[in-house]
Amino acid sequence: MFKNYIKIAWRSLKKQPFFTFLNTFGLAIGMAGALLISLYIYDELSYDTMFADADRIYRVNADIKFGGDARQYAVTPAPMAEALKSDFSEVELVSRFRTRGSALVRKMDAEANVKEEQTTYVDPSFFEMFGIEMLAGDPNTALKDPNTIVMTKTAAEKHFGVSNAIGQNLVLNNEESYTVTGVIDDLPRNSFLRDYTLFESMEGYDDAKIVNWGSNNYNTFLKLIPSAQIEDIKEPLEGFLGKYVVPGVQEFMPGITEEQFKAAGNYLVYSTISLVDIHLSSNLVAEMSGNNDMQSLYILSFIAIFLIVLASVNFMNLSTAHSLKRAKEVGVRKTLGSNKSDLVRQFLVESSLISFLSLALALLMAYIALPFFNSLSAKDISIPILNPFFWLILLGSVVLLGLFSGSYPAFFMSRFMPVKVLKGGGQSSVGGGKIRNTLVIFQFAISVFLIVSTLVVYQQLSYIQGKDLGFSKDQVLIVNDVYTAGNKANSFKEQVKQLGFVKNATLSSFFPTPSSRSDSTFSPEEGLTEQENAVSMQTWGVDYDYVATMDFEFVAGRDFDKNFGNDSTAIIINETAAKVMRVSPEEAIGKRYSPDFNSDNPEFFTVIGVLKDFHFASLKDEIDALSLHLSNGAYALAVKIEAGNLEDAVSGIEGVWNTIVPGEPFNYYFMDDSFNNSYQSERRLGNIFVIFTVLSIFIACLGLFGLAAFNAQKRTKEIGVRKVLGATVGQISYRLTLDFLKLVAIAILISLPIGWYVMTKWLEDFTYRIEIGWWVFALAAFLGVAVAIITVSYQSIKAAIVNPVKSLRTE
């Protein structure tokens, strides 16, 4: 019997190629889109799960408020690791990372450096903690000695080759010599270590051995013993404030107690987060790599579900629209003895067959679109063709989709009354109008909601890119690794400033776009030992040209000036710092602050200027307190360039660089690119919204097209009568189109409030955000109506121009 169902289903599909194509193509688009999104979500959920015992590994976080500054850190003090091992029997292993950013690397006998973008110090327990296997070297001894280093396979091949790497010597940043003791495979792209290529022994890093509970610089991970739960150490870990931190701070602030610390409005709470949760649940200061968030996955999950549901609804509408042509077939089958269950099974087999055809087409579409999707989402996803579980899930889903999509048409057509349809009463026997209308409303409600979401995402991104940040990021080129010039760095800067297309230049390691960050706590001269007067703020080392190059604006005071010899002990603060100090910008000028809490000879810095607040972090965050001070150490040179001279500028600056530091790589970027990269995840989300919004609208149009065809067929005689009585083509088209516009209007009324609520919640992640204007909803409504009119008008006009003689003779 099942074989007979297949034969009949195949013959039926071949008889109606256009209908089969629309159904198959619509389902395939929905499947392909959902498949790509599902692969993306699976990749996101699999982050860091490849590490051994990942479910037992946790990172320690620090939630701190001190000196008016509150932040959540992914880093903790250096002695945290030793305290965890000594205080908790539940802790099996502890390992720390101290990231150091990029490094210039060369072999001992080489003259030119090669830049490695991400390097880190790491404890010797790293390999055992994360189950890292070595391609060469012994994991038990690889990082036990100072000045030893382990490389990834790609880094080793770049310098020596994997087989020749062990025992070789490397020079980092032209000063530190390391011996290669191990090579590991490249870390997976879905791990928090994905960008790191060099792992240096923590044994040779002196700061890691200092017991200083006031400095947070180490990403600290712990692994629990199999029988332990993280709740076992939660409360004792929170007690580290009184047990370790306060006694450590007493060296600088004698007499301070935990109660006094908290009474001043301060707090410090250590907490943990599971390794496998970091990527989607953590976005703290000093993360080791860029993370995503669960909200994005929820949004994409809903889009994937929407695509599948829209495709299924489209299938239902097209099937019911075609049912008139099969009404007599159903009548004949019932007359010959077929019962309702036989007909339902027959139609479900047909829908399942279309689902499998759609699956084949969807896999082809997904395979073709995958490179573009990977580029769009910054992923390296592949279709797991060799994974049997993938096929099991895929085939099971397709069967369920086929049954779901075909259920309504199957039960709908199996209810036809043979007496009526064989007498030509097919039209009157075909009901279900309310259900079909509801499905169309549902389709367009989703489409309009996605239109609203896309418009809001792009409006927020435009707001971010166009917002006045308080500094000039355009036409600013940043030259990295200037420290390699040594005492020639200032000479490099002055020669660059002499170039005709250069407005100004400044040496610093700190810039308003992503760069180095440094915190310090200052106390006023009149209350040096009183912690309630302490002010925590960013401290950036700059030179005399920094403010002018960045185009900052003063609200009080002046810039650093070479004519003032005591400016070496001067600071410039921002408005937020003045607020935290509880003084006006004008009152702040001349006040003296010191970072030395309890020194016999404290060094004081005098405030000489107050800058208008500018954004140096994400627009999701409030502006923090900031101070600038003069410093000779600099990692980079920022060059302000005349408009329209970028290519000449890069070439000219590179020429000066090659003269000053021949053989060193010339690495640069533009400040506006660095700023835009900070919002890559939002931009990717916006692009994904656009693509899948277009797909959803297209699928919804197919459904509307099917319903329009159904409606035109059902009202064939009515149209003929209207034409005989004098109705024009325009009047008939208007009448047919109006029925659908009512459905679209209902969909718009449903979707707009939902769109407003969801996107308002999304915007709450941004401290600086747009207000959703009325025009967003008006434009979304207009687009929804326009798409509906374009889709329906073809069927309406086609039905309206039919010769009324043929219409009135239709059975």
N, C-alpha and C positions, 0 to 999 in steps of 0.2 A: 504493500500500500504506500509506504514512504517513497519507494522508487517511482511510483506512479505520480505522487505529489510533485516530485522533482521534475519529472517530464512535463507535466502540465504547467508548472510554474515557469519553466524555461521557455516553453512555447508561448505562454502569455506575455512574458517579458519581451520576446523577440517580435511579437505582433505590434507592440507599442514602443518603438525605439526612442521616440522623443520623451515620453513619460518615464521610461526606464533610465534614460540618460539624466534627466533632471533629478530624479530620486537618488540615483547612484552618486551623481556629482555633488549634490547637496550634503548627503551623508558623509561622503569622502572628505569634503572640506572640514566639516565638523570634527570628524575622526582625526584628521591630520593635525588640525590645530590643537585638539585635546591631547594628542599623543606627544607633540612637541612640548606643551606646557607640563605634561606629566613627567617627561624625562628631565625637564628643568627642575621641577619640584623634587623629584627623587634625588637628583644631584645635590640640591641644597640640603636636603634632610640627611644625606650620607656624609656630610662634612665631619672629618676627624674620626669616623667610625672604623677606619682601617688600622688604627693603632691598637696594639695588644692591650687587652683589659681596659679599653677606653671607657667603659661604664664605671670603672673604679677610680678614674683620674679626675681631679678637680683643680681649678685655679683659685687662688686666694685673691679677693678684691678688697679695696680699702675705700670706704665712704667717709670723707673727711670734711669738716668745716672748722676753719681756724682763721683768725684775722679777718673775718667778714667774707671769706671766700669758701664756697662749698663746691666740692667736686667729687666725682666717683672715679676711682682709679682702677686700672687693670694691673697695677704694679704695687709692690709692698717693699718694706725695708729689707736690706741685705740679711740681717740676722733672723728674719722670719723663718727661713728654712731650717736652721739649727734648732730654733724654738719648737717648731712642729715635730721634729724628730725626737727631741728630748721630753716633750710634754705629753705626747699621745702615743700610746702603744698601738692604737688603731692605724697609725700611719706606717705603711711599708716602705715607701720611697719618697724622696723629695728631690726636685730638680728645678734650677733657676735659669732664666734667660736674662741677659743684659744686652738688649739690642743696641747696635752702634751705627746703623744705617749703612751707607755705601762705603766702599774702601777701594783704594787704588792698589792693584796687586801686580807684582812682577816676579819673575825668577831672579835668582841672585845674579846671574850673568847677563840679564836683559837690561836694556836701557829704557824701553818704553813700558808704561804701565797699562794695565787692562782694568776697567772698572767693573767691580762686582756690586750690584745694586743693594743687596741686603745681606748683612753679616751680623753675627751675634756671638757673645760669650755664652758658654753653657757649662753646667756642672758635668762631671764625669758620669753621673748616674743617668744621663740623658738617654743612652742607648737601652739600658735595662728598663727605664721608666716607660718608654714609648714602643719598645719592641723593635727598634731600628736594627736591621741587619746590615752588615758591611760587605761591600764587594771586595774590599782589600783592607787589611789591618785587623787588629784585635780590639773588639769593643770594650774589653775589660781593662785595657791599658791605654787606649788611644788618646784620652784627654786627661790622664792623671798627672802629667808633668806640665809645668809652665811652658808657654810659647810653643804649644803643639796645636795642630789644626786638622780638622776633618773637612773634606770637600765633597760636594755632590758630584755625580758622574759627569754632568755637563761641564762643571767648573774644572774638573780634573782633565778632561779631554781638551779643554781650551788651553791649558797650560803645559801638561806633561803627557797626557794619555793615562788611562786608568792603571794599566799594568806597570807603568814607570813612576807613578806618583809617590809611593811610599818612600820616605827618607829624603825626599827633595826638600829644598828650602825655598820659602817665599818671603818677599819683603812687602809689608803692608804700609801704605801711606808713606813710603820712602824712609821709614825709620824703624819699624818693628820687624824682626826676623822670626819666622815660624817654621817648624819642621812638620811636614805632612805625615800624619800617622794613620790616616784612614780615608777611605772613599766609600760613600754610601750612594745608593740609587737616588735619582731625582725624586723629591718629595711629591706626592700626588697633588694635583691641581685643586682638589677639594679638601685641603688640609690647611691649618693655620700656619704651617711652615712652608707653604708652597713657593714663596719668593726668596727663601734663604738658601744661599749657596755655600757659605763658609761658616763653620762652627769652631770657634776658638776656645781654648781651655780657660775656664774660670779660675784655675789655679794660679794663673799668671796675672790676674787682675786684682790689684791691691785693694781697691775700694770694696770688693766683695767680702773682704776679711774684716772690715771695720764694723764694730758694733754701734751702729747709728740708727736709732729708731725714728729719727725725724726726717729721713730722706727716703722717698719712694721711687725706686728705679728698676726693680726686679720683678719680672713676670715669674711668679712662684707657683709651681704645680706640685700636688701631692697625690700619691696613690694609696688607697686604703687597702688593708688586708681583706681577703675575701669575706670574712665573717662580719666585718664592720659596716656601719651605716653612717652617712655623712652627718646625720642628726646627733651622733654620739660626740662630735667635736664642736658642734655649733655654739653651744653656750660657753664652754671653756675658751673658745677662740675669741668670742666677744670680750672676755675678761683680760685679753692681752693688753688693753689700754692701761689698766691699773697695774698689771704685773710687770710689763716691760716698757711701755711707751713713756708713762709718766716718770718712772725712775730715770729713764734716759734723758728726758727733757730737763730734769732737775739739775743736770750738769750745767745747763745754760740759764735756767730759771730756778735757783734754789728756793725751796719752800713750797713750790707749787704742788697741789694735790689734785686727785681726780675730781673731787667735788668742786674745787675752784675752776678747774678746766671746763667742766660742764656748766657751772653757774655763769660763766662768761659767754654762754651761748654757743660754745664749741661742742663738737662731738667727733668721735673716731670709732667706726664700726668695721671690723673685719668680717667678711662673709666669704662664701664659696660658690662657685658655679661649675657645673659638670662640663667636662671637656667637650662633649658632644652637643652641648647647648650653647656654647660660646658664639658660634657663627650666626645664629638666628635670635639670640636673646641678650647680646652684650654689645654695647656701643660706648665704651668707657674711654677715659683718657689713657693713652699709651697702649692701645691694642696692638698686637703683633702683626695683624693684617686687617685688611678691610672686611667688615662684616655686613651681612644683610639683616633683615628683620622679618618676623613672622607675619607682620601685616601685609607685606608684599606677597608672601606665599598665599595668604588667605585670598587676596584680591585675584591672583592668578588662578587659584583653585576655582573660585567662583566663575571666572571667565571660561575655564575649561568645561565646567558643568553647563554653563550657559550655551556654549557652542554645541555640545552634544544634545542638550534639550531642544535648542532651536532647530538643529538638523532633524531631530525626531519629529518635532511639531511640523516642520516643513514636509516631511514624508507623509504624515497623517493627512495634512491638507491636500497634498497632491493626489494621494490615494483616494480620498473621498471625492475630490473633484473629478477623478476619472471613473468613479463608480457608476455614473449614469450609463457609460458605454458598456458596463458589465452587468447591468441590471437584468437584462434578458438572459444572460448566461447563468446567473444565479437562479432565475425562475425556472429555466430548463432543467438545471441540476436538481432543484428541489422536486420538480415534477417527476423526474426519473428516479427519485428515491433517496437523494442525498439529504442527510439531516444537518442540523445546524452545526454540530460538533465537527462533522466532516468538512464543511465549508470553512469553519474557523481554522482547522488544521491546514487546509489548503492555502488560505491566505497568509497564515503565519509562516508557512514554508516559503511562500513567495517573498515575504518581507525579510526572512532570514537569508534567502539567496541574494537579495539586493544588498543586505548588510555585508555578506562575505565579498561580493564584488566591490563594494565600497571600501572594504578593508584593504583589498589588493591595491586599489587606486590610492587610498590614503597613505599606505606605506611608500608608494612611489613618490607621492607629493612630499611626504615628510623627508624622504631621502634627498630629494632635489633641494628642498628648502633648508635642510639642516645647516649647511655652511653659512648661509645668510643669517639664520637664527643664532648660530654660535657667535657670529660677529656682533650681532645686535645685543646679545645677552652676556658677552664676554665669557663664554663657556667653551668647553671642549667636549661636548656631549656627542655620543655616538649611539646608534640604535643597536641594542644588545641582541643581535640576530642569533648568536650561538647559545644564548641563555634559555633553557627550556621553561623556566618560570615566567619569562617574558611572554613566550608564546601561549603558555597556559592561561595567564591573566588576560592576554589580548583576545584569544579565541573565546574565553568565557565571557568577556565583556561584550564581544560582538554578538554572541548568541542572545545575551540579555537585551542588548540594544535592538536586535532584530525583533524579539518578542515584544519589547516595549513599544517600538515604533509601529509594529504591525497590529498590535492588539486592538486599537480603536477602529482602524479600517476593517479588520477581520470581523469583529462583532457587529460593526455598523452594516456591512454588506450582507452578512449572514441573516440579518433581520428582514430583508426584502420579502414582500409578499408575492408569491409566484402569480397569483391571479391578477394582481394589479399590474405588475411589470410586463406580463405577457400580453395584457390588453393595452399596453402603451401608457400605463400610469406610473412610469418610473419616476417622473419628477415629483409627483405628489407623495410617493412612497419613501422618498429620500429625505429623512429629517436630520436631526443633529445639528441644526443651525447654531444653537446657542453654544454648543461645545466648540464648533469650528471658530465662531467669533471670539470666544474666550481665548482660544489658542493664538489667534492673530494678535489680540490685545497683549497677551503675554509676550509674544515675540517682539513687538514694537516697544513695549515697556522696557525690556532688556536693552534693546538697541538705543533707545533715547537715553537711558541711564548711562550706557557706555559713552555716548556722545558727550553728555554733561561731564563725566569723569575725565575724559580726554581733554576737553576744553579747560577745565580747572587745573589739571596737572601742567599743561603747557602755559597757562597764564601765570602760575606760580613760578615756573622755571624762567619765564620772561621777566617776571618781577625780580627774581634773584639776580639775573644777568644784568638788568638795567638799574638796579638799586644803587643809590649813592652810598658807597662804602666808606666814605671819608678819606679815601686816598685814590691815587691814580694808578690803576693796574694795567692800563693800555700802553703799548709801546715801551714796555719795560722788559728787558732781557736780563736773565739771571745766569751768570757764568759760575758754575760749580767748581769745587776743588781748588779754590784760589790759595789755600794754605800751602799747596805744593810749591808756590813761588817763594815761600819763606819770607826773608826780609825784602824781597823784591815786589811784594804784593802792592805796596803803596805806589811804587814806580809803575806797575801795570795799570793801576787805577788812573794815575795822572796822564799816562800816555793815551789811554782810552778816552779820557776827557778832552784831549786835544783833537780827536777826530771830528771832522766838520759836522757830521750828522748826530753827534752826541750832545744832549742838553746837560746832563749831569750824571754822576756815578757815585756809588757809595759802597763801602765794604762792611759786611755784617754777616752773621749766621742766622739772623732772625728777620722774617718778613711776614707781612699780613696774610699771605697765602700759606698753605702748608709748608712748614719748615721747622727748625729747632724750636724748642720751648724750654723755659727755665723759670722756676718759681723761687721766690725768697720772701721772708717775713721781716717787715720793718717795724720798729717801734719809735715813737716820737721822743725827742730829746727830754721833754719834761715828764715822761712816764716810761723810761727805758725798761724797767723791770716789771712793769704791770702788764700782764698778758691781755687784759681786756682792751688795751690800747694798741695791740699789735695789728698790723695790716699785712695781709698776704696778697702778693701781686706778681704778675709776670715781670721779669727783669731781662731786658734785651740789651746786649752790648752793641753799640753802633759807633759811627764816626761823625765828623762834623757836617758831612753832606747828606746825612740820612734823611732828616726831616724835609729838606728841600727836594730831594730826589723823589720821595714818596708823595710829596705835595700834601702833607698834613696841614691842618689849620689850627692856629693857636687861639685859645679863648682868653689866655692871660699869660704874662711873662714873655720870655724870649727863647731863642734857639741857642744851641751850643756855639760858642764863639772863641776862635783861637786867640783873640785879644784879651780874653779873661783867663789868666793862668790857673785860677782855682776851679775852673769848670771840670777838671779831672775828678772832683768830688761833688759834682752836681748831677741832679737827675731831672728829667722831664717826665711828668705823669699825665694820665688822661683824666677826663672828667669823672669817670667811674671811680678811679682811685681817690680823687678829692672827696667824692661822696662817702666812700668807705672811711676816709680820714675824718669825716664829719666837719669839713670846712668848705667854704666856697672856693672857686678857682683863684680869686684874687687873694683870699686869706691864706691859701696854700703857699704862695710865693714867699720864699725866705725861710720856711719851716725846715727843720733838720730832722732826718730820720736815720736810724742805724740798724743794720742787720745783726749787730752783736748784742745779744740780750744781757749778758752778764760779764762783759769783758772789762778788765781794769783800764784798758785803753781803747774804747769803742771808736770805730770809724764812722763819721757822720756824713750823710749826703744831703745837700741843700737843694730844695725844689726851686728851679729857676724858670719853669714854664709849665703850662697846663694845655694839653692838646684837646681839641674837640674829639669826642669819642669816634673811633673808626672800628670797623669789623675786621678782626683778625682771626676769627674762628667761624664755624658754620653759622648760617643764619637761623639754624635750629636752636642756637644757644644765645644766652644773654652776653653782652659785652663785659669782659672781666676787667679788673683793675690792672694797670700796666705802668711800668716805668722804663725809661731809656737812660742808659749811662754810657759814657765814653769807654771804648775798649779797643785794644790793638788786635785781638784775636778775631779772625774772620774766616768763614768757610766759603763765602761766595761774594761776587761783585754784582750789584744791580745797576744796570745802565739804562737811563732814560733816553730814548731815541726820538729824533724828529719823525713826524708822520711820513709814510711813503718811502722810507729808506731801510726797510728791514733786511732785505737781501744784502745790500751794500754794508749795512751795519754788522751783520753776522760775519761777512767775509773780512771786513776791516778789523773787527775785534779779534777774530781768530788769527789774523796776521800778527797783531801785537802779542797775543798769547804765545804763538810759536817762537817769537823773538825772545820773550822773557823766560819761558819754560819749555825749551825744545824737547820733544819726545813725550811730553805729557798729553794725554787725551784731552780734547777740547769738548767739554760737556756743558750744555746750556739748555734752557727752556724759557718760555715766555710766561710772565706772571699771570696774564689773563687765562692762558691754557691751564696753569696750575689751579687757578680759582675754579674754572669750569669743571676740572676733573674731580673736584670735591663733591660735585653733585651728579656723578656718573650714574649712581643707582637710580636717582629720580629721573634722569634723562632716559635711561634704559626702560624704566617703567612706563614713561610717557610714550616711547616708541612702540613698546609692546601693546599699550592701550590702543594706539592708532591702528596697528595692523589687525588686531583681533576685533576692534570695533567695526572696521570695514568688512571683515569676514562675517560678523554677526548680522550686519545690515544686509549683506548680500544674501545670506541664508534666509533672513526674514522676508526679503523681497521675493525669493523663490516661493515661500509659503503664501505670500499675498498674491503672487501671480497665479498659483494654483487655485486659491479661493476665488479670484476674479474669473478664472476660466469656468469654475464650477457654477458661479452665480450667473454668468452669461449664458451657459447652457440651460440652466434651470429656468431662466426667464426669456427663452427664445421666442415663444409665442407672444408673451407680453410685449416684447420689443417690436414684433411684427405688427401687432394691433396698434401700438403707439405710432408707428410710421404710417400706417394706413390712415390714421386719424389726424395726420399732419405734423407729428413731432419731427424736429430736425435731428441731424446726427449729433450736433452740439448739445441739444437738450437731453437726448438719450444718454450720451456719454456723461453729462453732468449728473444725471439721475443715478447711473450705475456707480460713478466714482464717489458720490456723496455718501453712499452707504458705507464704504470703506473708510472714508475720512472720519466718520463718526467713531469707528473702532480705534483709529489712530489717535483721535482726540482723547478718548478714554485712557489709552495707553500713556499719553503724555501727562495727563492729570495724575496718573498713578506714579509714574517714574520720576517726575521732577522733584517732589518732596523727598523721595528716597535718595535721589542723587544729591540733593542739598545736604541731607543729614550725613551721608557717608563721606562726602568730600570735606565737609566741615570738620569731621573727626580726623580725617587725614591731615588737614592743614594744622591741626593742633600740635603736630610734631614740630612745627616751625614757630620759633619765637617771633620772627618777622615774616608776615604773610599777607596775602591779599584778602580783600573782602569779596565774596562771590557776588558779582553784579547781576542785575536783572537780565542784562543782555545775553549772559551765558545760557539762561533757560529759554529766552526768546529764540536764540540761534539754534539751540538743540531742537526746540519745537518746530521751527521752520524747516530744518533739515529733515526731520522725521516726516513732516507733511509733504515736503517736496519729493522725497524718495517714494512715498506712497503714491502720490499722483503720477509720477513717471512710470511706476510699476503697473498701476491699475489702468492707466489711460490706454495702453496698447490693447488690452482685452476689451475695454469699453468701446473704443472706436471700432475695433474689429467686429464686435457684435452689432454695433449701430449701423454699419454700412452694408450689412447683409440684406439681400433682396427680401422684402416682406413676404413675397409669394412663397419663397423657400422656408421662411420662418413659420408661416401659418400651416405649411404642409408637414412640419416636423412632428414625428411621433415620439 
